[in-house]
Amino acid sequence: MSASLRQTIAERDGLRDLIVQATPLGRIGEAEEAAEAGVTEPEALRGFLDYLGNAVIVGHHIGFDVEVIQHACQRSFGIDFPNHWIDTMEVTLHLEDAGVFEAIATAAGVTLPPFQDFSLDGLCQQFHIDPHDRHTASGDAFITAQIFLKLLRLAKHQGRITLGALAERYIDCLLYTSDA
């Protein structure tokens, strides 16, 4: 699908730069005017990086998003994206591989099928979190924060307590086995 550009204002958290985003074509004149009123990628990126400071980014399934930011940092400033990031899906996969969810079920005296739904909705179900405002930026961020807090508790019991351990990329060993 073709796309044109328009501006939006970031939500309620103090980052108020105009962000240029893709929208379906149809109102080309309006979209072009909006894009002209926006900021350049380096300006928006500088504002975003200043806003982040040295904070650790936490998100669900955010590898692609971080790659986009990484490429923008390279393109705009010739630097690597400096912030650490934690993917709640990857933390969940590490905990599942370590048998944490099975141990919880066993301790509760129940037998559960293997945990297989690592989506945000699946984790809401697993952790009994109401997916209120799901599929909105603020709603998904709040849900992810709640999931992250639950994962931190579980990770602590498994000894995964450092930033490095929490941010460790998950690599499924079965994908990289050789038949030779």
ZASEZA-845706 format. One line per field, with one value per residue: residue number from 0; residue in one letter; z, x, y of N, C-alpha, C in turn. Coordinates in steps of 0.001 Angstrom, whole numbers. Layout:
BEGIN
k = [NUM	...]
r = [A	...]
n_zz = [Z	...]
n_xx = [X	...]
n_yy = [Y	...]
ca_zz = [Z	...]
ca_xx = [X	...]
ca_yy = [Y	...]
c_zz = [Z	...]
c_xx = [X	...]
c_yy = [Y	...]
***
This chain:
BEGIN
k = [0	1	2	3	4	5	6	7	8	9	10	11	12	13	14	15	16	17	18	19	20	21	22	23	24	25	26	27	28	29	30	31	32	33	34	35	36	37	38	39	40	41	42	43	44	45	46	47	48	49	50	51	52	53	54	55	56	57	58	59	60	61	62	63	64	65	66	67	68	69	70	71	72	73	74	75	76	77	78	79	80	81	82	83	84	85	86	87	88	89	90	91	92	93	94	95	96	97	98	99	100	101	102	103	104	105	106	107	108	109	110	111	112	113	114	115	116	117	118	119	120	121	122	123	124	125	126	127	128	129	130	131	132	133	134	135	136	137	138	139	140	141	142	143	144	145	146	147	148	149	150	151	152	153	154	155	156	157	158	159	160	161	162	163	164	165	166	167	168	169	170	171	172	173	174	175	176	177	178	179]
r = [M	S	A	S	L	R	Q	T	I	A	E	R	D	G	L	R	D	L	I	V	Q	A	T	P	L	G	R	I	G	E	A	E	E	A	A	E	A	G	V	T	E	P	E	A	L	R	G	F	L	D	Y	L	G	N	A	V	I	V	G	H	H	I	G	F	D	V	E	V	I	Q	H	A	C	Q	R	S	F	G	I	D	F	P	N	H	W	I	D	T	M	E	V	T	L	H	L	E	D	A	G	V	F	E	A	I	A	T	A	A	G	V	T	L	P	P	F	Q	D	F	S	L	D	G	L	C	Q	Q	F	H	I	D	P	H	D	R	H	T	A	S	G	D	A	F	I	T	A	Q	I	F	L	K	L	L	R	L	A	K	H	Q	G	R	I	T	L	G	A	L	A	E	R	Y	I	D	C	L	L	Y	T	S	D	A]
n_zz = [0	-818	773	2415	4081	7350	10239	13738	17228	19903	22674	25921	27621	27856	25748	23125	20472	16986	15215	12321	10422	8583	6592	5009	1526	82	1071	-102	-388	2187	3715	2767	3575	6332	6736	6045	8203	10222	12010	11134	10589	12044	13976	15335	16271	17919	19897	20889	21846	23781	25487	26336	27693	29746	30089	30326	27800	27766	26269	24339	22124	20616	18979	16181	16251	17726	15947	13837	15105	15633	13000	12231	14027	13134	10490	10902	12819	12818	14889	17217	18537	21793	24074	26418	26092	26921	26085	26683	25662	25032	27581	28709	27108	27863	30556	30262	28962	31092	32695	34454	34348	34311	36786	38493	38015	38894	41603	42363	42222	39855	36531	33591	30072	27880	27918	25320	24005	23396	22846	23426	24224	24997	27176	28868	29494	30731	33006	34214	33605	32935	29698	29206	27148	25051	22106	21839	22039	24662	26219	25511	26369	29137	29785	29046	30929	33298	32829	32670	35331	36622	35339	36246	38939	38677	37285	39148	41015	39488	39273	37428	37479	36769	34591	32217	32134	31987	29607	27759	24550	23053	21702	19854	20271	18752	16237	15197	14934	13549	11021	10434]
n_xx = [840	547	1942	1710	3003	2275	1749	1901	1212	3166	2110	959	3357	5296	7090	6816	7354	6716	5930	6710	4795	3734	784	-2248	-2542	-4473	-5319	-3490	-2555	-3088	-1520	1057	1333	1247	3547	5492	5302	6347	9196	12628	14122	16639	16228	13900	14852	16990	15527	14093	16177	17269	15087	14936	17362	19543	17929	16602	15036	11966	10017	7594	8395	10251	12456	12580	11770	13844	15923	15164	15455	18190	19266	18428	19898	22494	22320	21651	23494	25783	26264	25916	22804	22442	21113	20239	18098	15179	13411	10274	9146	11364	12505	10465	10649	13198	12658	10702	12196	13845	12143	10450	7673	6423	7279	5924	3269	3380	3998	1637	27	-1183	-1638	-522	-878	1991	3335	2592	1789	3224	2565	1520	-1139	-1338	431	-916	-3104	-1770	-696	-2895	-3780	-5684	-6427	-6853	-7490	-6034	-4064	-3626	-1237	-591	-2061	-969	1643	1262	228	2425	4272	3119	3308	6083	6832	5822	7352	9884	9782	9609	11982	13880	13746	14851	17388	18080	19001	20476	20954	22184	21537	18748	18408	19437	19640	17374	17993	16850	17916	17214	16812	19296	20659	22663	22474	24629]
n_yy = [-1170	2207	5095	8249	11182	12453	14577	13902	14258	13275	11218	12264	12288	14223	14352	16237	16713	17088	14287	12546	10384	7434	7350	6180	6976	9618	12066	13972	16680	17741	16026	16621	19296	18929	17371	19219	20940	19465	18046	17437	14180	13916	15967	15095	12643	13450	14812	12622	10959	12656	12795	10111	9861	8074	5906	2578	824	-811	-3226	-5098	-7540	-5966	-5850	-5180	-2494	-1340	-1811	-103	2382	2207	2218	4764	6337	5765	6743	9456	10482	8966	7174	4413	3273	4241	3220	620	-2226	-4128	-6942	-8074	-10370	-11945	-12282	-13782	-16109	-17055	-17647	-19599	-21608	-22225	-23566	-22264	-21571	-24054	-25006	-23270	-24010	-26682	-26280	-25100	-27227	-28001	-29239	-28063	-27414	-27081	-23797	-21701	-19386	-16534	-13992	-10552	-10580	-13270	-13301	-11570	-13175	-15344	-14092	-13039	-10403	-7593	-6710	-3905	-1124	-2205	-2360	333	2962	3942	2115	-423	22	306	-2220	-3795	-2872	-3853	-6611	-6823	-6241	-8512	-10471	-9718	-10468	-13256	-13739	-13012	-15102	-17047	-16273	-14412	-11470	-9252	-6388	-7167	-9914	-9806	-8438	-10135	-11541	-13804	-16913	-19461	-22585	-24811	-23849	-23569	-25966	-28563	-31054	-32548]
ca_zz = [0	-849	1970	2404	5417	8098	11566	14925	18445	20814	23783	27254	28518	27846	24453	22339	19106	15912	14666	10978	10299	7340	6601	3657	595	-110	1323	-388	-63	3647	4232	2429	4465	7663	6739	6029	9526	11152	12199	10382	11338	13084	15063	16109	16924	19010	20954	21447	22616	24972	26339	26925	28562	29812	30500	29669	27127	27959	25354	23964	20725	20153	18208	14938	16602	18106	14705	13123	15825	15401	11652	12228	14727	12214	9363	11304	13640	12713	16177	17579	19510	23038	25201	26594	25964	27395	25380	27596	25038	25179	28988	28876	26473	28737	31746	29831	28760	32405	33391	35497	34306	34708	38232	39148	37912	39769	42985	42605	42172	38621	35337	32482	28810	27716	27622	23922	23447	23931	22403	24526	24690	25692	28475	29702	29991	31630	34256	34686	33459	32101	28543	29020	26148	24176	20759	21852	22498	26120	26775	25343	27230	30511	29884	29001	32221	34275	32516	33033	36784	36961	34860	37136	40128	38300	36902	40385	41587	38602	39320	36298	38188	36237	33326	31159	32089	31533	28222	26907	23391	23062	20464	19963	19861	17756	14910	14759	15007	12262	10830	10141]
ca_xx = [0	1291	1757	2210	3422	1512	2328	1101	1879	3373	1162	996	4471	6275	7750	5785	7784	5882	6510	6221	4480	3069	-665	-2694	-2722	-5859	-5370	-2092	-2255	-3084	-372	2272	1395	1567	4945	6302	5263	7017	10628	13430	14457	17646	15649	13009	15687	17703	14542	13797	17343	17330	13986	15303	18522	20197	16907	16510	13747	11309	8896	7280	8701	10706	13699	12479	11721	15196	16710	14802	16116	19624	19584	18247	21062	23622	22075	21603	24611	26936	26483	25018	21773	23178	20340	19968	16675	14726	12223	9535	8951	12604	12609	9506	11208	14269	12040	10045	13267	14377	11127	9823	6208	6063	7505	4829	2084	3600	3881	222	-682	-1950	-904	-894	-178	3145	3024	2977	1377	4114	2098	1102	-2423	-1059	1026	-2004	-3835	-888	-481	-4190	-3759	-6774	-5846	-7584	-6901	-5130	-3877	-3340	148	-521	-2590	23	2784	872	145	3800	4884	2594	3920	7496	6942	5607	8521	11011	9624	9963	13397	14671	13794	15659	18741	18262	18746	21252	20485	22704	20769	17391	18450	20053	18839	16972	18279	16312	18969	16711	16907	20696	21309	23123	22232	25900]
ca_yy = [0	3454	5908	9614	11565	13443	14762	13622	14697	12157	11237	12833	12033	15291	14421	16901	16996	16574	13070	12277	8965	7048	7166	5857	8086	10035	13501	14295	18072	17876	15291	17358	20458	18444	16958	20435	21547	18561	18234	16479	12970	14171	16769	14224	11644	14139	15002	11309	10518	13513	12362	8824	9922	6763	4938	1278	690	-2102	-3377	-6473	-7843	-4649	-5928	-4420	-1075	-936	-1783	1127	3476	2025	2702	6214	6909	5654	7624	10861	10948	8081	6517	3319	3607	4021	2701	-803	-2528	-5430	-7412	-8942	-11675	-12713	-12671	-14880	-17308	-17557	-18235	-20839	-22597	-22601	-24346	-21458	-21639	-25417	-25098	-22548	-24870	-27826	-25797	-24821	-28496	-28135	-29646	-27195	-27698	-26183	-22404	-21525	-18102	-15516	-12672	-9688	-11105	-14516	-12998	-11030	-14350	-16090	-13352	-12520	-8944	-7082	-6003	-2647	-215	-2957	-1831	1769	3121	4029	876	-1493	347	0	-3679	-4300	-2554	-4807	-7907	-6719	-6364	-9929	-11202	-9412	-11313	-14628	-13757	-12947	-16450	-17876	-15723	-13500	-10211	-8128	-5837	-8029	-11163	-9497	-7944	-11154	-11932	-15209	-17641	-20811	-23528	-25748	-23237	-23525	-27269	-29083	-32489	-33204]
c_zz = [0	409	1724	3845	6040	9475	12648	16113	19372	22044	25056	28087	28470	26543	23474	20941	18120	15282	13301	10869	8998	7570	5181	2801	474	78	1114	-6	1434	4237	3950	3314	5872	7757	6755	7401	10562	11298	11365	11240	12388	14256	15955	16900	18097	20185	21665	22329	23885	25976	27058	27951	28558	30258	29698	29064	27371	27019	25044	22466	20023	19340	16937	15228	16958	16873	13892	13776	15606	14030	11568	12929	13831	11080	9759	11997	13537	14023	16317	18560	20882	24155	25210	26440	26390	26668	26283	26983	25211	26619	29246	28285	27309	29959	31412	29633	30086	33237	34457	35508	34714	36218	39005	39145	38860	41235	43353	42549	40941	37497	34191	31204	28693	27318	26211	23345	24095	23435	23625	25099	25481	27070	29416	30309	31039	32994	34813	34718	32510	30940	28200	28078	25255	22785	20718	22401	24020	26773	26688	26211	28686	30735	29920	30325	33299	34078	32951	34541	37231	36529	35752	38381	39827	37975	38129	41004	40751	38561	38190	36817	37654	34939	32169	31012	31572	30064	27260	25775	23465	21699	20668	19399	18795	16338	14338	14890	13609	12202	10621	11334]
c_xx = [884	1001	2282	2547	2450	2131	1357	1864	1976	2483	1738	2248	5558	7039	6726	6249	6762	6616	5884	5982	3753	1573	-1093	-2861	-4200	-5994	-3963	-1743	-2141	-1851	926	2436	1809	3039	5866	6358	5995	8481	11367	13702	15528	17098	14754	13824	16447	16757	14217	14944	17508	16267	14336	16418	19225	19221	17014	15111	13220	10122	8666	7505	9240	11990	13673	12494	13110	16098	16425	15490	17623	20029	19430	19405	22299	23504	22206	22867	25867	27270	25550	23984	22326	22418	20255	18474	16390	13437	11499	9266	10200	12826	11686	10045	12340	13680	11341	11091	13833	13355	10360	8306	5700	6218	6390	3571	2203	3433	2430	-618	-1539	-1033	-1420	-233	1006	2689	3514	2632	2177	3752	1740	-224	-2225	-462	3	-2799	-3020	-783	-1756	-4207	-4873	-6172	-6610	-6803	-5872	-5172	-3912	-1926	231	-1021	-1585	1256	2475	802	1551	4510	4408	3201	5382	7682	6754	6813	9739	10973	10056	11456	14296	14813	14650	17104	19060	17976	19533	20632	20942	21914	19357	17359	19043	19108	18560	17274	17807	17345	18508	16812	18316	21403	21648	22825	23527	26515]
c_yy = [1232	4251	7304	9971	12549	13553	14331	14162	13508	12333	11819	12715	13092	15401	14965	17287	16472	15405	12828	10774	8692	6889	6825	7116	8448	11528	14049	15731	18289	17202	16036	18583	20029	18047	18163	21086	20699	18903	17193	15249	13238	14996	15906	13203	12253	14362	13701	10830	11354	13103	11061	8946	8579	5675	3647	1189	-723	-2152	-4840	-6639	-6597	-4675	-5107	-2921	-547	-877	-511	2325	3415	2570	4221	6908	6876	6671	9100	11348	10089	7383	5311	3846	3265	3307	1179	-1003	-3950	-5767	-8402	-10317	-12538	-13137	-13855	-16178	-17904	-18258	-19546	-21937	-23099	-23380	-23584	-21611	-23020	-25578	-24392	-23407	-26059	-27425	-25512	-26093	-28671	-28599	-28796	-27676	-26745	-24779	-22107	-20158	-16983	-14122	-11838	-10176	-12403	-14285	-12365	-12180	-15102	-15421	-12714	-10986	-8547	-6297	-4716	-1727	-903	-2348	-308	1903	3131	2740	-256	-1243	-7	-1502	-4285	-4040	-3526	-6197	-7908	-6870	-7812	-10767	-10952	-10292	-12751	-14743	-13742	-14333	-17394	-17380	-14772	-12084	-9019	-7626	-6713	-9319	-10912	-9100	-8973	-11555	-13418	-15807	-19059	-21780	-24489	-25184	-23334	-24872	-27751	-30574	-33268	-33857]
***
